[in-house]
Amino acid sequence: MKILHSVASAAIASACLFATGAAADPVRDPVTIRVSHAGLDVASDAGRRVLARRVQSAVNRTCAPRTGGLNAFAESRRCRAEMMQDATVQTAALLTRNGTQLASLAGR
């Protein structure tokens, strides 16, 4: 098993929808969040679970609705789905670079 000693962070980039005004159509603004994997043994189930919790927490904070209403809720859900999809790809790439193979990131 490889233990990651890197202080680098896994960057998770995605495009989220944020309304520019009440009557305006949503505009896609690129959003990047950084989630540290420093000190985690991502070759272990426990390390991958901790990384998954960190990612989920960062996505929840980043995609929280900025205003009230159904549109904001729908945009928040869309943002979370897009960021989690991108996070899955980014995490798989991180694990592959470090020699860890993973059957699925979706099942926790």
N, C-alpha and C positions, 0 to 999 in steps of 0.2 A: 504494500500500500504506500502511496505517496502522500506525504504531508506537505501542504502548501505553506511555504514560508514567505510567499510574496506579499508585499504590502499593497500591491496593485488591487484595484477594484474591478469587478465585472461591470461593465457599462451596459445598461439596458436602455435602449433608445426606442422610442415609439412616437407615433403621432396621435395626439389626443385632440378631442374636439372641445373648444371653448367658445362660447358665444361672445361676440364683440359688443352686442347690445340686445335689448329686448326684442326688437323687431328685425334685427339683422340675422342673416343666415350664419350658421356656425362656420368658423374659420379654423382650419387645421394649423396648429402651431406645433412644431417639433418639440418634444420633451425628452430630456435625458435624465435618468436617475442613476446614481452609482450605489452599488451594493457591495460591501466589502466581503471578501472570502478569506481574508488574512487569518491565519491560524486555524482554519478549518481543514479537516481531513475529508475532502470531498470523495475520496475513495470508499469511505464508510457510509453506511446508511444514516448514522447519527449526524455526520457532517453535512450530508445532502439535505436532511430534514431541517437543520439549523439554517442553511443557505436558503431553502425554500421559504421558511418563515420570515427571514430577512427580506426576501424579494416581495413576498405578499404584503408585508407591513409597509414597505416603501411604495408599492403600487397603490395601496389603500390611501396613504397620505397624499400621494401625487394626484390621484384621480378623484379625490373627494369633491362632491358638488360644490361649486363656487356660489351658486344662488339656489333658491328654492324652486319648486315646481317640477312637473313631469319631464320637461325638456332637459333640465339640469340632471335629473336622475338618469335619464336615458343616455345622456352624454357621458356621465360618470361610468355607467355600466359598459358602454362602448370603449371608453378609455381603458378600463380595467381589463377587458377581454383582449384588446390589442396589445397592451403592455405585457400581460401574462403570456400571450402567444410569443411575443418577441423574447421575453425572458426565458421561455423554454428553449428557444433556438440558441440564445446566447449562453445559457447554462450548459447545454449539450456541447457547444463548441469549447467551452472552458474545460469540461470534463474530458473531451477528446484530446485536447492539447496536453492534458496532464495524465494521459494514459488510462483514463477510467471509462469503461463502457457502461452504458445505462440502457436498460430495456424501455423504460417509460419514466417520464417526469410527472405525468399527470396524476398517477395514482399515489396518494399519500396516505 
